């Protein structure tokens, strides 16, 4: 498998048995965040991710 320069660089941020959060450094310089909840994946751009984290802090 070759590494294409157009492939995003990914990193797992957190993982449990049923959930996964990861980020991707896209070739265009954008960072996207992905929350996998069983069979649903929610995608965020950086600004949306920051707001989502604020929301999560309120839930504590």
PyMOL Python script that loads the backbone (N, CA, C, O; Angstrom):
from pymol import cmd

cmd.read_pdbstr("""\
ATOM      1  N   UNK A   1       0.844  -1.176   0.000  1.00  0.00           N
ATOM      2  CA  UNK A   1       0.000   0.000   0.000  1.00  0.00           C
ATOM      3  C   UNK A   1       0.888   1.237   0.000  1.00  0.00           C
ATOM      4  O   UNK A   1       1.732   1.387   0.883  1.00  0.00           O
ATOM      5  N   UNK A   2       0.716   2.106  -0.954  1.00  0.00           N
ATOM      6  CA  UNK A   2       1.548   3.299  -1.040  1.00  0.00           C
ATOM      7  C   UNK A   2       0.931   4.434  -0.240  1.00  0.00           C
ATOM      8  O   UNK A   2      -0.285   4.489  -0.059  1.00  0.00           O
ATOM      9  N   UNK A   3       1.774   5.335   0.235  1.00  0.00           N
ATOM     10  CA  UNK A   3       1.312   6.493   0.975  1.00  0.00           C
ATOM     11  C   UNK A   3       1.166   7.649   0.006  1.00  0.00           C
ATOM     12  O   UNK A   3       2.164   8.174  -0.488  1.00  0.00           O
ATOM     13  N   UNK A   4      -0.050   8.047  -0.268  1.00  0.00           N
ATOM     14  CA  UNK A   4      -0.352   9.122  -1.189  1.00  0.00           C
ATOM     15  C   UNK A   4      -0.328  10.443  -0.430  1.00  0.00           C
ATOM     16  O   UNK A   4      -0.886  10.531   0.664  1.00  0.00           O
ATOM     17  N   UNK A   5       0.314  11.482  -0.991  1.00  0.00           N
ATOM     18  CA  UNK A   5       0.370  12.786  -0.330  1.00  0.00           C
ATOM     19  C   UNK A   5      -1.006  13.414  -0.166  1.00  0.00           C
ATOM     20  O   UNK A   5      -1.156  14.346   0.624  1.00  0.00           O
ATOM     21  N   UNK A   6      -2.013  12.937  -0.886  1.00  0.00           N
ATOM     22  CA  UNK A   6      -3.362  13.455  -0.764  1.00  0.00           C
ATOM     23  C   UNK A   6      -4.160  12.768   0.334  1.00  0.00           C
ATOM     24  O   UNK A   6      -5.294  13.162   0.607  1.00  0.00           O
ATOM     25  N   UNK A   7      -3.592  11.752   0.966  1.00  0.00           N
ATOM     26  CA  UNK A   7      -4.278  11.061   2.057  1.00  0.00           C
ATOM     27  C   UNK A   7      -4.149  11.883   3.331  1.00  0.00           C
ATOM     28  O   UNK A   7      -3.072  12.399   3.627  1.00  0.00           O
ATOM     29  N   UNK A   8      -5.247  12.012   4.096  1.00  0.00           N
ATOM     30  CA  UNK A   8      -5.152  12.735   5.369  1.00  0.00           C
ATOM     31  C   UNK A   8      -4.322  11.945   6.379  1.00  0.00           C
ATOM     32  O   UNK A   8      -4.285  10.715   6.339  1.00  0.00           O
ATOM     33  N   UNK A   9      -3.665  12.656   7.272  1.00  0.00           N
ATOM     34  CA  UNK A   9      -2.932  12.033   8.367  1.00  0.00           C
ATOM     35  C   UNK A   9      -3.898  11.958   9.546  1.00  0.00           C
ATOM     36  O   UNK A   9      -4.409  12.988   9.987  1.00  0.00           O
ATOM     37  N   UNK A  10      -4.154  10.767  10.057  1.00  0.00           N
ATOM     38  CA  UNK A  10      -5.157  10.584  11.105  1.00  0.00           C
ATOM     39  C   UNK A  10      -4.517  10.227  12.443  1.00  0.00           C
ATOM     40  O   UNK A  10      -3.412   9.688  12.507  1.00  0.00           O
ATOM     41  N   UNK A  11      -5.248  10.545  13.506  1.00  0.00           N
ATOM     42  CA  UNK A  11      -4.796  10.238  14.862  1.00  0.00           C
ATOM     43  C   UNK A  11      -6.014   9.938  15.725  1.00  0.00           C
ATOM     44  O   UNK A  11      -6.970  10.714  15.737  1.00  0.00           O
ATOM     45  N   UNK A  12      -5.990   8.829  16.441  1.00  0.00           N
ATOM     46  CA  UNK A  12      -7.055   8.497  17.383  1.00  0.00           C
ATOM     47  C   UNK A  12      -6.865   9.327  18.641  1.00  0.00           C
ATOM     48  O   UNK A  12      -5.780   9.339  19.224  1.00  0.00           O
ATOM     49  N   UNK A  13      -7.921  10.027  19.064  1.00  0.00           N
ATOM     50  CA  UNK A  13      -7.853  10.871  20.253  1.00  0.00           C
ATOM     51  C   UNK A  13      -8.389  10.169  21.490  1.00  0.00           C
ATOM     52  O   UNK A  13      -7.876  10.371  22.591  1.00  0.00           O
ATOM     53  N   UNK A  14      -9.423   9.341  21.317  1.00  0.00           N
ATOM     54  CA  UNK A  14     -10.020   8.598  22.436  1.00  0.00           C
ATOM     55  C   UNK A  14     -10.818   7.440  21.875  1.00  0.00           C
ATOM     56  O   UNK A  14     -11.370   7.514  20.778  1.00  0.00           O
ATOM     57  N   UNK A  15     -10.867   6.354  22.659  1.00  0.00           N
ATOM     58  CA  UNK A  15     -11.587   5.172  22.194  1.00  0.00           C
ATOM     59  C   UNK A  15     -12.095   4.376  23.388  1.00  0.00           C
ATOM     60  O   UNK A  15     -11.385   4.179  24.373  1.00  0.00           O
ATOM     61  N   UNK A  16     -13.349   3.919  23.276  1.00  0.00           N
ATOM     62  CA  UNK A  16     -13.915   2.984  24.241  1.00  0.00           C
ATOM     63  C   UNK A  16     -14.412   1.788  23.436  1.00  0.00           C
ATOM     64  O   UNK A  16     -14.179   1.698  22.231  1.00  0.00           O
ATOM     65  N   UNK A  17     -15.087   0.887  24.103  1.00  0.00           N
ATOM     66  CA  UNK A  17     -15.586  -0.297  23.414  1.00  0.00           C
ATOM     67  C   UNK A  17     -16.552   0.051  22.280  1.00  0.00           C
ATOM     68  O   UNK A  17     -16.560  -0.615  21.244  1.00  0.00           O
ATOM     69  N   UNK A  18     -17.362   1.087  22.473  1.00  0.00           N
ATOM     70  CA  UNK A  18     -18.390   1.426  21.486  1.00  0.00           C
ATOM     71  C   UNK A  18     -18.181   2.757  20.764  1.00  0.00           C
ATOM     72  O   UNK A  18     -18.870   3.036  19.783  1.00  0.00           O
ATOM     73  N   UNK A  19     -17.245   3.581  21.230  1.00  0.00           N
ATOM     74  CA  UNK A  19     -17.096   4.922  20.681  1.00  0.00           C
ATOM     75  C   UNK A  19     -15.647   5.190  20.285  1.00  0.00           C
ATOM     76  O   UNK A  19     -14.712   4.616  20.843  1.00  0.00           O
ATOM     77  N   UNK A  20     -15.488   6.083  19.304  1.00  0.00           N
ATOM     78  CA  UNK A  20     -14.153   6.439  18.820  1.00  0.00           C
ATOM     79  C   UNK A  20     -14.155   7.905  18.416  1.00  0.00           C
ATOM     80  O   UNK A  20     -15.085   8.369  17.757  1.00  0.00           O
ATOM     81  N   UNK A  21     -13.114   8.637  18.810  1.00  0.00           N
ATOM     82  CA  UNK A  21     -12.925  10.018  18.384  1.00  0.00           C
ATOM     83  C   UNK A  21     -11.555  10.097  17.734  1.00  0.00           C
ATOM     84  O   UNK A  21     -10.552   9.686  18.317  1.00  0.00           O
ATOM     85  N   UNK A  22     -11.523  10.636  16.504  1.00  0.00           N
ATOM     86  CA  UNK A  22     -10.261  10.757  15.795  1.00  0.00           C
ATOM     87  C   UNK A  22     -10.237  12.057  15.008  1.00  0.00           C
ATOM     88  O   UNK A  22     -11.275  12.650  14.716  1.00  0.00           O
ATOM     89  N   UNK A  23      -9.018  12.485  14.671  1.00  0.00           N
ATOM     90  CA  UNK A  23      -8.895  13.692  13.869  1.00  0.00           C
ATOM     91  C   UNK A  23      -8.087  13.389  12.624  1.00  0.00           C
ATOM     92  O   UNK A  23      -7.304  12.440  12.580  1.00  0.00           O
ATOM     93  N   UNK A  24      -8.297  14.215  11.617  1.00  0.00           N
ATOM     94  CA  UNK A  24      -7.590  14.066  10.352  1.00  0.00           C
ATOM     95  C   UNK A  24      -6.999  15.408   9.954  1.00  0.00           C
ATOM     96  O   UNK A  24      -7.689  16.428   9.931  1.00  0.00           O
ATOM     97  N   UNK A  25      -5.717  15.390   9.642  1.00  0.00           N
ATOM     98  CA  UNK A  25      -5.049  16.561   9.066  1.00  0.00           C
ATOM     99  C   UNK A  25      -5.186  16.408   7.561  1.00  0.00           C
ATOM    100  O   UNK A  25      -4.505  15.588   6.945  1.00  0.00           O
ATOM    101  N   UNK A  26      -6.064  17.196   6.980  1.00  0.00           N
ATOM    102  CA  UNK A  26      -6.367  17.088   5.558  1.00  0.00           C
ATOM    103  C   UNK A  26      -5.236  17.696   4.715  1.00  0.00           C
ATOM    104  O   UNK A  26      -4.512  18.568   5.196  1.00  0.00           O
ATOM    105  N   UNK A  27      -5.078  17.249   3.476  1.00  0.00           N
ATOM    106  CA  UNK A  27      -4.018  17.772   2.605  1.00  0.00           C
ATOM    107  C   UNK A  27      -4.107  19.283   2.376  1.00  0.00           C
ATOM    108  O   UNK A  27      -3.094  19.928   2.106  1.00  0.00           O
ATOM    109  N   UNK A  28      -5.317  19.851   2.484  1.00  0.00           N
ATOM    110  CA  UNK A  28      -5.473  21.291   2.268  1.00  0.00           C
ATOM    111  C   UNK A  28      -5.175  22.108   3.527  1.00  0.00           C
ATOM    112  O   UNK A  28      -5.336  23.328   3.526  1.00  0.00           O
ATOM    113  N   UNK A  29      -4.736  21.432   4.613  1.00  0.00           N
ATOM    114  CA  UNK A  29      -4.383  22.124   5.843  1.00  0.00           C
ATOM    115  C   UNK A  29      -5.503  22.182   6.863  1.00  0.00           C
ATOM    116  O   UNK A  29      -5.273  22.568   8.009  1.00  0.00           O
ATOM    117  N   UNK A  30      -6.700  21.810   6.474  1.00  0.00           N
ATOM    118  CA  UNK A  30      -7.847  21.800   7.383  1.00  0.00           C
ATOM    119  C   UNK A  30      -7.741  20.602   8.323  1.00  0.00           C
ATOM    120  O   UNK A  30      -7.321  19.519   7.914  1.00  0.00           O
ATOM    121  N   UNK A  31      -8.124  20.802   9.581  1.00  0.00           N
ATOM    122  CA  UNK A  31      -8.218  19.702  10.536  1.00  0.00           C
ATOM    123  C   UNK A  31      -9.688  19.377  10.726  1.00  0.00           C
ATOM    124  O   UNK A  31     -10.496  20.268  10.987  1.00  0.00           O
ATOM    125  N   UNK A  32     -10.039  18.107  10.598  1.00  0.00           N
ATOM    126  CA  UNK A  32     -11.405  17.669  10.843  1.00  0.00           C
ATOM    127  C   UNK A  32     -11.405  16.670  11.989  1.00  0.00           C
ATOM    128  O   UNK A  32     -10.434  15.945  12.206  1.00  0.00           O
ATOM    129  N   UNK A  33     -12.514  16.649  12.716  1.00  0.00           N
ATOM    130  CA  UNK A  33     -12.675  15.757  13.859  1.00  0.00           C
ATOM    131  C   UNK A  33     -13.874  14.865  13.596  1.00  0.00           C
ATOM    132  O   UNK A  33     -14.853  15.291  12.983  1.00  0.00           O
ATOM    133  N   UNK A  34     -13.794  13.623  14.064  1.00  0.00           N
ATOM    134  CA  UNK A  34     -14.812  12.628  13.769  1.00  0.00           C
ATOM    135  C   UNK A  34     -15.152  11.873  15.051  1.00  0.00           C
ATOM    136  O   UNK A  34     -14.271  11.366  15.746  1.00  0.00           O
ATOM    137  N   UNK A  35     -16.439  11.811  15.345  1.00  0.00           N
ATOM    138  CA  UNK A  35     -16.919  11.083  16.520  1.00  0.00           C
ATOM    139  C   UNK A  35     -17.766   9.928  16.008  1.00  0.00           C
ATOM    140  O   UNK A  35     -18.817  10.138  15.401  1.00  0.00           O
ATOM    141  N   UNK A  36     -17.308   8.717  16.255  1.00  0.00           N
ATOM    142  CA  UNK A  36     -18.037   7.512  15.837  1.00  0.00           C
ATOM    143  C   UNK A  36     -18.788   6.963  17.036  1.00  0.00           C
ATOM    144  O   UNK A  36     -18.192   6.588  18.046  1.00  0.00           O
ATOM    145  N   UNK A  37     -20.113   6.921  16.908  1.00  0.00           N
ATOM    146  CA  UNK A  37     -21.002   6.420  17.956  1.00  0.00           C
ATOM    147  C   UNK A  37     -21.733   5.215  17.406  1.00  0.00           C
ATOM    148  O   UNK A  37     -22.785   5.352  16.782  1.00  0.00           O
ATOM    149  N   UNK A  38     -21.184   4.043  17.632  1.00  0.00           N
ATOM    150  CA  UNK A  38     -21.693   2.810  17.039  1.00  0.00           C
ATOM    151  C   UNK A  38     -21.714   2.958  15.520  1.00  0.00           C
ATOM    152  O   UNK A  38     -20.648   3.038  14.909  1.00  0.00           O
ATOM    153  N   UNK A  39     -22.888   2.999  14.886  1.00  0.00           N
ATOM    154  CA  UNK A  39     -22.932   3.065  13.426  1.00  0.00           C
ATOM    155  C   UNK A  39     -23.176   4.482  12.894  1.00  0.00           C
ATOM    156  O   UNK A  39     -23.509   4.649  11.720  1.00  0.00           O
ATOM    157  N   UNK A  40     -23.014   5.502  13.744  1.00  0.00           N
ATOM    158  CA  UNK A  40     -23.185   6.901  13.332  1.00  0.00           C
ATOM    159  C   UNK A  40     -21.854   7.621  13.497  1.00  0.00           C
ATOM    160  O   UNK A  40     -21.191   7.473  14.524  1.00  0.00           O
ATOM    161  N   UNK A  41     -21.459   8.401  12.488  1.00  0.00           N
ATOM    162  CA  UNK A  41     -20.253   9.214  12.583  1.00  0.00           C
ATOM    163  C   UNK A  41     -20.638  10.678  12.399  1.00  0.00           C
ATOM    164  O   UNK A  41     -21.333  11.035  11.447  1.00  0.00           O
ATOM    165  N   UNK A  42     -20.177  11.518  13.322  1.00  0.00           N
ATOM    166  CA  UNK A  42     -20.411  12.960  13.243  1.00  0.00           C
ATOM    167  C   UNK A  42     -19.076  13.613  12.894  1.00  0.00           C
ATOM    168  O   UNK A  42     -18.056  13.334  13.525  1.00  0.00           O
ATOM    169  N   UNK A  43     -19.089  14.482  11.886  1.00  0.00           N
ATOM    170  CA  UNK A  43     -17.880  15.139  11.398  1.00  0.00           C
ATOM    171  C   UNK A  43     -17.910  16.617  11.784  1.00  0.00           C
ATOM    172  O   UNK A  43     -18.949  17.268  11.681  1.00  0.00           O
ATOM    173  N   UNK A  44     -16.770  17.142  12.228  1.00  0.00           N
ATOM    174  CA  UNK A  44     -16.671  18.535  12.639  1.00  0.00           C
ATOM    175  C   UNK A  44     -15.466  19.193  11.979  1.00  0.00           C
ATOM    176  O   UNK A  44     -14.411  18.575  11.837  1.00  0.00           O
ATOM    177  N   UNK A  45     -15.632  20.456  11.576  1.00  0.00           N
ATOM    178  CA  UNK A  45     -14.482  21.287  11.246  1.00  0.00           C
ATOM    179  C   UNK A  45     -13.973  21.888  12.553  1.00  0.00           C
ATOM    180  O   UNK A  45     -14.653  21.782  13.573  1.00  0.00           O
ATOM    181  N   UNK A  46     -12.805  22.512  12.553  1.00  0.00           N
ATOM    182  CA  UNK A  46     -12.167  23.000  13.776  1.00  0.00           C
ATOM    183  C   UNK A  46     -13.090  23.895  14.599  1.00  0.00           C
ATOM    184  O   UNK A  46     -13.201  23.704  15.810  1.00  0.00           O
ATOM    185  N   UNK A  47     -13.745  24.854  13.978  1.00  0.00           N
ATOM    186  CA  UNK A  47     -14.609  25.778  14.718  1.00  0.00           C
ATOM    187  C   UNK A  47     -15.776  25.040  15.360  1.00  0.00           C
ATOM    188  O   UNK A  47     -16.152  25.332  16.495  1.00  0.00           O
ATOM    189  N   UNK A  48     -16.343  24.093  14.642  1.00  0.00           N
ATOM    190  CA  UNK A  48     -17.450  23.289  15.176  1.00  0.00           C
ATOM    191  C   UNK A  48     -16.975  22.410  16.325  1.00  0.00           C
ATOM    192  O   UNK A  48     -17.683  22.240  17.317  1.00  0.00           O
ATOM    193  N   UNK A  49     -15.777  21.852  16.189  1.00  0.00           N
ATOM    194  CA  UNK A  49     -15.203  21.002  17.225  1.00  0.00           C
ATOM    195  C   UNK A  49     -15.023  21.790  18.519  1.00  0.00           C
ATOM    196  O   UNK A  49     -15.347  21.305  19.603  1.00  0.00           O
ATOM    197  N   UNK A  50     -14.501  23.010  18.395  1.00  0.00           N
ATOM    198  CA  UNK A  50     -14.312  23.850  19.581  1.00  0.00           C
ATOM    199  C   UNK A  50     -15.640  24.090  20.290  1.00  0.00           C
ATOM    200  O   UNK A  50     -15.706  24.032  21.518  1.00  0.00           O
ATOM    201  N   UNK A  51     -16.687  24.356  19.535  1.00  0.00           N
ATOM    202  CA  UNK A  51     -18.002  24.574  20.123  1.00  0.00           C
ATOM    203  C   UNK A  51     -18.554  23.293  20.749  1.00  0.00           C
ATOM    204  O   UNK A  51     -19.184  23.336  21.807  1.00  0.00           O
ATOM    205  N   UNK A  52     -18.319  22.160  20.099  1.00  0.00           N
ATOM    206  CA  UNK A  52     -18.759  20.873  20.645  1.00  0.00           C
ATOM    207  C   UNK A  52     -18.070  20.597  21.979  1.00  0.00           C
ATOM    208  O   UNK A  52     -18.712  20.118  22.913  1.00  0.00           O
ATOM    209  N   UNK A  53     -16.778  20.889  22.081  1.00  0.00           N
ATOM    210  CA  UNK A  53     -16.059  20.692  23.340  1.00  0.00           C
ATOM    211  C   UNK A  53     -16.612  21.590  24.442  1.00  0.00           C
ATOM    212  O   UNK A  53     -16.718  21.166  25.593  1.00  0.00           O
ATOM    213  N   UNK A  54     -16.967  22.832  24.097  1.00  0.00           N
ATOM    214  CA  UNK A  54     -17.604  23.718  25.070  1.00  0.00           C
ATOM    215  C   UNK A  54     -18.910  23.103  25.573  1.00  0.00           C
ATOM    216  O   UNK A  54     -19.191  23.125  26.771  1.00  0.00           O
ATOM    217  N   UNK A  55     -19.698  22.560  24.661  1.00  0.00           N
ATOM    218  CA  UNK A  55     -20.956  21.919  25.027  1.00  0.00           C
ATOM    219  C   UNK A  55     -20.697  20.737  25.969  1.00  0.00           C
ATOM    220  O   UNK A  55     -21.390  20.577  26.974  1.00  0.00           O
ATOM    221  N   UNK A  56     -19.705  19.918  25.642  1.00  0.00           N
ATOM    222  CA  UNK A  56     -19.387  18.752  26.475  1.00  0.00           C
ATOM    223  C   UNK A  56     -18.957  19.164  27.868  1.00  0.00           C
ATOM    224  O   UNK A  56     -19.284  18.485  28.842  1.00  0.00           O
ATOM    225  N   UNK A  57     -18.222  20.274  27.980  1.00  0.00           N
ATOM    226  CA  UNK A  57     -17.799  20.756  29.304  1.00  0.00           C
ATOM    227  C   UNK A  57     -19.010  21.169  30.150  1.00  0.00           C
ATOM    228  O   UNK A  57     -19.028  20.954  31.362  1.00  0.00           O
ATOM    229  N   UNK A  58     -20.017  21.759  29.505  1.00  0.00           N
ATOM    230  CA  UNK A  58     -21.224  22.173  30.221  1.00  0.00           C
ATOM    231  C   UNK A  58     -21.951  20.949  30.792  1.00  0.00           C
ATOM    232  O   UNK A  58     -22.573  21.034  31.851  1.00  0.00           O
ATOM    233  N   UNK A  59     -21.873  19.823  30.094  1.00  0.00           N
ATOM    234  CA  UNK A  59     -22.577  18.618  30.532  1.00  0.00           C
ATOM    235  C   UNK A  59     -21.981  17.998  31.786  1.00  0.00           C
ATOM    236  O   UNK A  59     -22.668  17.247  32.479  1.00  0.00           O
ATOM    237  N   UNK A  60     -20.731  18.288  32.095  1.00  0.00           N
ATOM    238  CA  UNK A  60     -20.072  17.665  33.257  1.00  0.00           C
ATOM    239  C   UNK A  60     -20.811  17.907  34.511  1.00  0.00           C
ATOM    240  O   UNK A  60     -20.389  17.451  35.574  1.00  0.00           O
TER     241      UNK A  60
END
""", "prot")
cmd.dss("prot")
cmd.show_as("cartoon", "prot")
cmd.util.cbc("prot")
cmd.orient("prot")
